[in-house]
Amino acid sequence: MQRLATTVETWWPETPAFLHSGITDLGTEVTNRVVKIIACDTCGFRSPVNQRLRTRCTAIRRARGHLDAR
């Protein structure tokens, strides 16, 4: 409960701005999550170029709606 109270207190000034505008950073957070998951999956690639290519291709497929946001 203490941690929750600290978080709410920290973000309290931003809360009215969200309620007024309705704008969130959800899209950015989902993209970051997908990139982190794919980066972990591609740790076996020997070439960093192939790692980046696989991550980029997956993120693009996600942005185009071909992957589920699970």
Secondary structure, 3 states (H helix, E strand, C coil): CHHHHHHHHHHHHHHHHHHHHCCCCHHHHHHHHHHHHHHHHCCCCCCHHHHHHHHHHHHHHHHCCCCCCC
